[in-house]
Amino acid sequence: MSEAHGPAPACGLRCCGLSVVRGGRPVLFDICTTIRAGECVSLIGPNGSGKTTLMLALLGLLPPATGRVELDGTPMHRMAARRRGRFASYVPQVVDRIPAFSVYDVVAAGRFPHVSPLRPLGDADRRAIDTALAQSGLTPLAQRQINAISGGERQKALIAAAMAQDAEMMFLDEPGTALDPAFQIELAHLLRSWHGRGRGLVVISHDLQLPAVLGGRVVALREGRIVADGPAEELLDPARLATIFDAEFEIARTDAGRELVVPSWW
């Protein structure tokens, strides 16, 4: 039987004066920001700007060199794994090795914050797993081995596991990297539906169309510092993006009249 826990309510994840050192090298410098419950935040910036390091620090997976990251006054890196798992789920950019479990078992693993180690899954857990499989279109693949499906389908299984985890916030590092265009569209619908149910999102994306579709707030990093923070419709502007990426951008219009910000190729 599962423990009677729902997602833990949280007023916000607060980060103040955060600096992080990895491999003896300073990566983040004096980061201050707050991510409120239910908020949608996209992290953008050039390669090496510190986006993944910031995400890992926000999750409590990297300790601060200076400053703090706190949830309701508790440092994230000192929080018990189950408490942290009820607040935040995490979909990494790359998973080097996944044991030869079934897709169902991978998604079921997302229930770890809610289930006692010595007890089987309960009815509520199975409902959460089945719902995540259905919403991600993976029900027909549930009994397939995770290593016997495509890279895009494996990525969807990890996202489904995060959905089954039923945390307050979902953190995703480049979730569209292994996905073809059809899966990318499906991903955007999944994330918008998740956010529409009042759940928070923190997403790293090099594809600037995903932050544009998700809306909410954009935080831009450059050389380990936050250089811009504001509504997506304001930051996803050719002039603002040029200062962040040292590249030219322009507005493109689709046949349906929708405006897109794209790199200037010519």
N, C-alpha and C positions, 0 to 999 in steps of 0.2 A: 504494500500500500504506500502511496506517495505521501510525503509530508504536506500538510495543509499550508502551503506558502504560495502566494501570488507574487508578481513583480514588486519589489520594494519601492515605495514611493520615494522620490528624491526631488529636492528643490533645485539642485543644480550641481554640476561638476565644476569646481573652482580651481583655477591654476594661477599661481601668483609667484613672480620672480623665478620662474622655472628655468634652470640650465641643466643640460644633460651632457655627459661625457660618455662616448662609446669607443672602446679600443684605445683609450688614452687620448682621444681627440675630442675637443669640444664640438658639439653638434648643434645644440640649441642654446640661445642666449636670452635670459630675462624675458621669458614668455609669460604674459598675463592675459587670461581670457576666462570666460565663463560659458559653459554650455548648459542651457536650461532644459529641464525635463520636457520631452515632447518636441524639442527643436530639431530642425534639419540643418546641418552644417556641412559644407563641402570644403575640403582642404585642397588648395591648388598651389602650384609653384614649380620652378624648374627642377630637373633631376638634382639630387643632392642638397636640396634646400631644407631638409629635415622633417618632411611630412610624416613618413613612417615612424621616425623616432618620436615625434610629438604624439602620434596615435598610441604608440606603445607606452609612453609615459602617462598619458591620460588613462590608459587601462590599468595602470599599476604594474606593468610588466617590465618597466625600466625605472630604477630609482632615481630621484633627482640628485644632481651634484649640489645644487643650491635651490632654494625655493621649495614649493610644495604643490601637490595636486591632491585635493580633498573632496570627499563626498560626505556631506552632512558633518563636517568637522573631522572625519577620519581620513588619514593618509591612504590613498589608494594602494600603494605598494605594501602596506602593512595589513590590509584588509584580508579576512579569510576568503579563500577561493570561492566558497559557495555564496557568501554574501556578495562578492564582486560579480559572480555569475548571474545573480538575480538582477543586478543592475545593468550589466553590459554583456552582450555577445560580441564575438570577434570573428570576422572572416578574413584571413590573411591573403596576401597577394599570391604567395607561392607556398605550396605544401610539398616538400620534397618526397616524402614517403607516407603513403596511407596504407595501413595493414589491409589485408585482403578480406575486409568485412563486406557484408551486403550493404546496399544503399540504405535499406531500412535501419540497419544497425548504426550506420554513420549518423543518420538523422536522429535516431533514438539517443545517441550519446549527448545530444544537446540538452537532454532533460536532467543532466547531472546535478544542477543546483537544487533541484526539487525532490530528488529521490534519495532515500537512505541507501548507503552502499550494500547493506545486508537485506534489502527488500526488493522484490520485483517491481516492474512498472505497474502502475495502477491504471484505472479506466481513464482518468484525466490525462495521464501521460500518453496513453495510446491515442486518445482523441487529438492531442496536440501534434503527435507525430503524423497521424493520418492526414490532418488538415494541412500541415506543412508540405507533405508529399503531394497532395492534390493541388495546392496553390502553386507549387513550383513545377507541376506537370510531370512529376517523377513516379507517380503511382504505378505505371506499367513496368518501371525498372526497379521496383522496391527490392526484389529478391536477387537482382544481378549483383555480381561482385563489383565493388567500387573501381577496381583497376581494370575492369572489362568494359567500361563505358568511355565515352569521349571526354576530352579535357573540359569542354564546355558543360557537359552533363555532371562531371565531378564538381565543377565550380558551383553549379546549381544545387548539388547535394549539400555542399558546405553552407550555402545560403539557407537551404531548407533546415539544416541543423540549427542555425542561428535563429530561425523563425520558431522552431519547436522549443527552443530555450526560453522563449517568451519573456525576455528581459525588457527593462525599461528603454534601453538604448541598444542599437545595433551599430557596430563599427565595422566598416568594410574598406580594405586597402586594395584599390584598383580592381573592383569586382568584375568589370567588363573585359579584362585583359584577354581571357581565353575564349570569349564568346563571339560567335559570328553575328552579323547584323540582326537576324531574327531573334537570337537569344538576347541581344542587347536591348531590343525593344521590350522583350518580355521582362528583362531585369528592371527596366525603368518602371513598368507597370507594377511589378512586385514591390519595389521600394516605395512607390507612391501609395500603394494600398496599405503597406505597413505603416507608413507615416500618417496616413489618413485615419488610422485607428488610434491615433494619439500617442504613438511610440516615436522615440527619437532616432535620428540617423546622424552618423558622422561618416562621411565618405571621402576617400582620397580618389581623385580622378584626373588623369591627364587628358581625357576626352572632355572638353569643356561643354559639350552638349548635354552630358548627364547633369552637371550642376544647373544648367539652364532649365532642363526639364523638371528637376526636383524643386527648384526655387529655394526659398528660405534664405540662408545666410552663407556667404563665402568668406573664408579666411585664407589669405594668400601669404605664403612664406617665401623668403629669399635669404640665402646664406644664414639660415638658422634663426631668423627673426621674423616676426609678423610685420608685414609691410602694408597690408590693407585688410580691412574687416568691415563688411557691410552687406546690405541686401544683394542678392544675386543679380537683380536687374541693373544695379548700379555698377558693380564690380566687373561684370562680364561685358565690358565696353572696350572697343578697340584701343582707345588711348590709355586706359588703365592697364589693360593686359600687356601693352607694349612695354610699359615700365617694369612690369613684373618679370616678363620672359625675355626681354631684349630681342623681340621679334615683332614684325608688323602684322596687324590683324585688320580685317575688314568685315563689313556686313554683307552677307549673302541672303538672297530672298528665294524661297521655294516657290513652286508654281501655285501653291495654296496661299502665298502671301506671308508666310511665317519668316521672321528674320532670324538668321543664325550668325554668330560671330565665328569666323574661320581664319586660319593663318593666310597671309597674303603670299601665295605661291609664286606669283609672277612679278 
